[in-house]
Amino acid sequence: MKKILIVDDELSVCTLLTRFLSKNGYDAQSCTSGADALRQLKSESYDIMLCDYHLQDITGKELFEKIQPLYPNIIVIFITGYADVRVAVDLIKNGAYHYLSKPLYPDEILKIIDNALKDGNMPVATHAIPEAKNGYSTPGPLTTASPDGYVIGESEASRNLFEHVNLVAPTDYSVILYGETGTGKEALAHLIHQKSNRRNGPFIAIDCGSLSKELAASELFGHEKGAFTGALHTKEGAFEQAEGGTIFLDEIGNLSYEVQVYLLRALQEKSVRKVGGVKTIKVDIRIIVASNENLYENVLNKTFREDLYHRLNEFTLKVPALREREADLPQFVNTFLANAGKELNKSIAGISPAVWELLLVYKWPGNIRELKNVIRRACLLTPEGKEITQKALPLELLNSKNMSQFAPQQSRSGNEEDQSGNDPSLKNAAIQGEQKRIMEVLQQVKFNKTKAAEILNIDRKTLYNKLRSMQQSNDK
């Protein structure tokens, strides 16, 4: 039986972890100070030490420095309520195995302990981690995420968000999530479900934006055989599937007014009726909805029912855009690097300081989803064992540091000039005007190239060719 020492100045944490790990086949013991931990280590041998970073008599780092030369084979995993990426990276560089933020998740703890015992005392990150010029450390495979993959950030916006999540999750309140596309609203809804009393029930997610007016009622409430053309079998709707759990309706503003009536009735009566059916089916569900629009404005515009809005609006959460939570970038990048490495079965040595600066400057119109795609793409293009460089980044990211680089330049006399030199020709002025217009439209549509091409009245291929020509001209 593997032995684990838990060191935390909160007795409740020690008690809970000791009981949990003991039930899962470990010989778990605990103490509440660094001094007690040193005494325990002298008297008994342990395989793993779970250590709170902020102890009352000593910091976790100081304790680690004391025990490392005396007990080199013990695996040290730090836990803390004050996560700091730079501290974590420094500890891992110096031999700690992992670093987790409170609140702790049982499945995550067991997984990390299991991996630690398989790996021995080899840290999860052993490569050199360069310091970026802006003071941030390029993150390694360290992660502070909930079991469902939602990264718990350290920015003020994130802290406020998760304070409210922890308040509303244990209740049965209906919740509206507001946020731009790509901010992780579905992942947050799943996190609320995992923290609720319904966590053992199903979590059913429906994208209302993909539902046609004709099929929405069938998808939500089900239908009877023969209810309409093509209804060859009786279908169970999302509300029935979510019985005892949570149903998440994304982009709820896209539901037709007629379907909104059915939804309101289902929520008020806690029952549904299949399309073409006569039987009323009782349902016990919690509902969470999301929108990238202000639903109250839709109410004023008569596109969303006011009574349904007030029924859903028992609690509202604003999911911040990625540009509003810059301090969380290291954790997101780190998580996506680790996930992409597993997906591609590839080891990436990290991110170059130049790339890290671009990640901080960019405004991320596509938010977390865009960041995730950028990291996955960069990992695919980066050779095994190498660090990600600017060559692996998309054009919009490379241009983010100086968006004015494609704008027409002016000479001291005020005459327009080409990037490659003085050229007052009408042809060059036209080229510069075209480049300026392209960049204005791209910024206007947040670099959605399909929309930009439509506005510019050209096809995507032509737009890409023009952007490539602009990049080549800028590189000269």
NORVEN-V169726 format. One record per residue. N is the residue number from 1. RES is the residue in one letter. NEAR is the number of other ideal C-beta (glycine too) atoms within 12 Angstrom. D_FIRST is the distance of its C-alpha to the first C-alpha in Angstrom with 2 decimals. Layout:
N&RES&NEAR&D_FIRST, N&RES&NEAR&D_FIRST
This chain:
1&M&14&0.00, 2&K&25&3.82, 3&K&28&6.44, 4&I&40&9.67, 5&L&42&13.06, 6&I&43&15.79, 7&V&48&19.31, 8&D&37&22.18, 9&D&30&25.42, 10&E&24&25.54, 11&L&18&23.91, 12&S&16&23.97, 13&V&29&21.92, 14&C&30&19.27, 15&T&19&19.28, 16&L&24&19.22, 17&L&39&16.43, 18&T&27&14.21, 19&R&18&15.05, 20&F&26&14.81, 21&L&33&11.37, 22&S&20&10.09, 23&K&14&12.08, 24&N&21&10.58, 25&G&16&7.01, 26&Y&29&5.88, 27&D&21&6.23, 28&A&31&9.74, 29&Q&33&12.64, 30&S&35&16.16, 31&C&37&19.53, 32&T&27&22.94, 33&S&25&24.54, 34&G&32&24.37, 35&A&20&25.32, 36&D&26&22.49, 37&A&39&20.02, 38&L&27&21.56, 39&R&16&21.31, 40&Q&28&17.62, 41&L&31&17.03, 42&K&16&19.28, 43&S&14&17.54, 44&E&19&13.83, 45&S&19&12.06, 46&Y&33&10.55, 47&D&31&9.82, 48&I&41&11.91, 49&M&45&14.74, 50&L&46&16.57, 51&C&50&19.98, 52&D&42&23.21, 53&Y&34&26.09, 54&H&29&28.61, 55&L&31&27.54, 56&Q&19&30.33, 57&D&19&30.40, 58&I&25&29.47, 59&T&24&29.01, 60&G&40&25.77, 61&K&31&27.63, 62&E&20&28.65, 63&L&38&25.18, 64&F&40&23.94, 65&E&20&26.84, 66&K&23&25.95, 67&I&32&22.29, 68&Q&26&22.77, 69&P&12&24.65, 70&L&16&22.55, 71&Y&26&19.05, 72&P&13&19.92, 73&N&21&16.52, 74&I&36&15.02, 75&I&37&15.39, 76&V&46&17.74, 77&I&48&18.62, 78&F&46&21.67, 79&I&42&22.66, 80&T&35&26.22, 81&G&23&29.13, 82&Y&20&31.56, 83&A&37&30.79, 84&D&28&32.87, 85&V&38&32.84, 86&R&27&34.28, 87&V&28&31.78, 88&A&40&28.91, 89&V&37&30.43, 90&D&27&31.02, 91&L&39&27.42, 92&I&36&26.17, 93&K&27&28.96, 94&N&23&27.72, 95&G&29&24.11, 96&A&42&22.23, 97&Y&39&20.24, 98&H&40&21.52, 99&Y&44&23.58, 100&L&40&23.73, 101&S&34&26.47, 102&K&29&26.42, 103&P&27&26.63, 104&L&35&23.04, 105&Y&28&22.33, 106&P&22&19.09, 107&D&19&19.34, 108&E&29&20.11, 109&I&31&17.16, 110&L&26&14.64, 111&K&21&16.76, 112&I&36&16.92, 113&I&36&13.23, 114&D&23&12.81, 115&N&23&15.88, 116&A&30&14.87, 117&L&25&11.81, 118&K&16&14.36, 119&D&20&17.08, 120&G&17&15.51, 121&N&28&17.52, 122&M&19&20.63, 123&P&32&22.39, 124&V&37&23.50, 125&A&36&27.06, 126&T&21&28.14, 127&H&24&31.84, 128&A&15&34.56, 129&I&34&35.49, 130&P&25&39.25, 131&E&21&40.80, 132&A&29&43.34, 133&K&17&46.75, 134&N&18&46.39, 135&G&15&43.49, 136&Y&29&40.71, 137&S&33&37.90, 138&T&39&37.44, 139&P&44&34.05, 140&G&39&31.30, 141&P&39&28.64, 142&L&41&27.44, 143&T&40&27.74, 144&T&42&27.89, 145&A&32&28.41, 146&S&35&27.70, 147&P&27&25.80, 148&D&24&29.23, 149&G&26&30.30, 150&Y&35&32.59, 151&V&42&32.59, 152&I&38&32.71, 153&G&39&35.40, 154&E&30&36.38, 155&S&26&40.15, 156&E&16&42.13, 157&A&25&43.03, 158&S&36&39.40, 159&R&22&38.42, 160&N&20&41.34, 161&L&37&40.45, 162&F&35&36.85, 163&E&16&38.00, 164&H&26&40.24, 165&V&36&37.62, 166&N&22&35.33, 167&L&18&38.39, 168&V&29&39.60, 169&A&32&36.44, 170&P&18&35.61, 171&T&20&39.26, 172&D&25&41.15, 173&Y&24&43.78, 174&S&33&45.34, 175&V&39&44.79, 176&I&41&47.02, 177&L&41&45.53, 178&Y&32&48.15, 179&G&35&47.67, 180&E&29&49.09, 181&T&28&48.14, 182&G&28&44.83, 183&T&42&43.37, 184&G&41&40.41, 185&K&39&41.74, 186&E&33&39.92, 187&A&36&36.55, 188&L&41&37.32, 189&A&41&38.29, 190&H&33&34.98, 191&L&38&33.20, 192&I&45&35.32, 193&H&39&34.35, 194&Q&31&30.60, 195&K&31&31.10, 196&S&29&33.30, 197&N&18&32.93, 198&R&28&33.82, 199&R&25&30.78, 200&N&12&29.81, 201&G&22&33.38, 202&P&25&34.99, 203&F&32&36.26, 204&I&33&39.55, 205&A&31&41.36, 206&I&37&45.05, 207&D&23&47.21, 208&C&33&50.55, 209&G&19&52.25, 210&S&15&51.86, 211&L&26&53.29, 212&S&15&56.99, 213&K&17&59.10, 214&E&18&59.49, 215&L&26&55.82, 216&A&33&54.20, 217&A&36&54.77, 218&S&34&53.45, 219&E&34&50.24, 220&L&41&49.61, 221&F&40&50.86, 222&G&34&51.08, 223&H&30&54.19, 224&E&23&55.68, 225&K&17&56.84, 226&G&16&60.35, 227&A&25&60.22, 228&F&17&61.56, 229&T&9&62.38, 230&G&14&59.26, 231&A&21&57.27, 232&L&12&56.61, 233&H&14&53.60, 234&T&20&52.38, 235&K&28&49.99, 236&E&25&47.31, 237&G&38&47.63, 238&A&37&45.08, 239&F&41&45.50, 240&E&31&44.53, 241&Q&27&41.57, 242&A&32&40.31, 243&E&26&40.49, 244&G&24&38.02, 245&G&32&37.07, 246&T&41&38.87, 247&I&43&41.76, 248&F&38&42.50, 249&L&45&46.08, 250&D&35&46.56, 251&E&30&50.09, 252&I&46&51.38, 253&G&32&54.76, 254&N&28&55.54, 255&L&38&55.79, 256&S&23&59.38, 257&Y&23&61.17, 258&E&17&61.35, 259&V&33&57.61, 260&Q&35&57.05, 261&V&21&59.05, 262&Y&31&56.79, 263&L&40&53.67, 264&L&27&55.11, 265&R&25&55.92, 266&A&36&52.42, 267&L&34&50.86, 268&Q&18&53.39, 269&E&17&53.32, 270&K&19&49.64, 271&S&23&50.84, 272&V&37&51.96, 273&R&27&54.53, 274&K&34&54.27, 275&V&30&57.13, 276&G&21&59.71, 277&G&25&58.03, 278&V&10&59.28, 279&K&15&56.13, 280&T&15&54.32, 281&I&25&50.52, 282&K&16&48.57, 283&V&34&45.74, 284&D&23&43.10, 285&I&38&42.20, 286&R&40&41.87, 287&I&44&43.95, 288&I&46&43.45, 289&V&45&46.22, 290&A&42&46.85, 291&S&39&50.00, 292&N&27&51.18, 293&E&27&54.47, 294&N&21&55.54, 295&L&33&55.79, 296&Y&22&58.18, 297&E&16&60.56, 298&N&27&60.38, 299&V&23&61.31, 300&L&13&64.33, 301&N&16&65.21, 302&K&12&65.07, 303&T&23&62.46, 304&F&36&59.70, 305&R&30&60.25, 306&E&21&60.26, 307&D&18&59.00, 308&L&34&55.99, 309&Y&33&55.30, 310&H&19&55.25, 311&R&27&53.06, 312&L&39&50.44, 313&N&29&50.83, 314&E&20&48.78, 315&F&25&46.70, 316&T&26&47.26, 317&L&37&45.02, 318&K&27&46.49, 319&V&40&44.17, 320&P&32&45.30, 321&A&32&46.43, 322&L&38&44.48, 323&R&28&47.40, 324&E&25&46.92, 325&R&33&43.30, 326&E&29&43.55, 327&A&26&40.73, 328&D&41&38.33, 329&L&42&39.37, 330&P&41&36.65, 331&Q&41&33.90, 332&F&42&35.73, 333&V&45&36.51, 334&N&42&32.98, 335&T&35&31.57, 336&F&37&34.27, 337&L&44&33.79, 338&A&34&30.12, 339&N&25&31.01, 340&A&31&33.97, 341&G&31&32.00, 342&K&18&29.57, 343&E&17&32.60, 344&L&22&34.54, 345&N&11&31.66, 346&K&23&33.24, 347&S&24&32.30, 348&I&40&34.80, 349&A&26&35.20, 350&G&39&36.24, 351&I&42&39.62, 352&S&27&42.65, 353&P&24&44.18, 354&A&25&47.34, 355&V&38&45.53, 356&W&37&43.62, 357&E&27&47.01, 358&L&35&48.34, 359&L&41&45.41, 360&L&30&46.26, 361&V&25&50.01, 362&Y&33&49.92, 363&K&26&50.50, 364&W&36&48.29, 365&P&30&50.66, 366&G&28&48.09, 367&N&32&45.37, 368&I&40&41.64, 369&R&25&42.45, 370&E&34&44.80, 371&L&43&42.34, 372&K&30&39.69, 373&N&23&42.30, 374&V&41&43.49, 375&I&39&40.02, 376&R&29&39.36, 377&R&23&42.81, 378&A&38&42.37, 379&C&35&39.07, 380&L&20&40.84, 381&L&23&43.74, 382&T&30&41.74, 383&P&18&40.96, 384&E&15&37.42, 385&G&13&36.12, 386&K&20&39.18, 387&E&31&39.66, 388&I&39&41.61, 389&T&23&45.28, 390&Q&28&48.31, 391&K&19&49.26, 392&A&27&46.47, 393&L&34&47.74, 394&P&28&50.25, 395&L&32&53.80, 396&E&34&53.67, 397&L&35&50.87, 398&L&32&52.78, 399&N&30&55.83, 400&S&31&54.17, 401&K&21&54.63, 402&N&15&58.38, 403&M&25&59.62, 404&S&18&63.17, 405&Q&21&63.11, 406&F&34&64.69, 407&A&23&67.24, 408&P&29&70.82, 409&Q&26&71.43, 410&Q&18&74.65, 411&S&14&76.78, 412&R&8&78.23, 413&S&9&81.40, 414&G&10&79.59, 415&N&17&80.08, 416&E&26&77.16, 417&E&21&75.72, 418&D&24&73.32, 419&Q&26&69.94, 420&S&15&71.26, 421&G&14&74.46, 422&N&16&77.65, 423&D&21&78.86, 424&P&18&81.10, 425&S&15&81.71, 426&L&11&81.67, 427&K&13&79.18, 428&N&23&76.65, 429&A&20&77.11, 430&A&16&76.37, 431&I&26&73.16, 432&Q&29&72.00, 433&G&18&72.89, 434&E&26&70.90, 435&Q&34&67.83, 436&K&24&68.08, 437&R&25&68.43, 438&I&38&65.38, 439&M&33&63.16, 440&E&20&64.56, 441&V&28&63.75, 442&L&32&60.24, 443&Q&24&59.46, 444&Q&17&61.12, 445&V&22&58.87, 446&K&25&55.73, 447&F&31&55.82, 448&N&22&55.84, 449&K&29&57.85, 450&T&19&58.88, 451&K&18&60.47, 452&A&30&61.97, 453&A&24&63.59, 454&E&16&65.05, 455&I&19&66.53, 456&L&25&67.93, 457&N&11&69.29, 458&I&21&67.76, 459&D&15&65.09, 460&R&17&61.54, 461&K&13&62.29, 462&T&18&65.27, 463&L&32&63.25, 464&Y&22&60.53, 465&N&17&63.29, 466&K&29&64.89, 467&L&32&61.62, 468&R&17&60.98, 469&S&21&64.54, 470&M&32&64.04, 471&Q&26&60.88, 472&Q&15&62.69, 473&S&23&65.63, 474&N&25&63.42, 475&D&16&61.70, 476&K&11&65.07
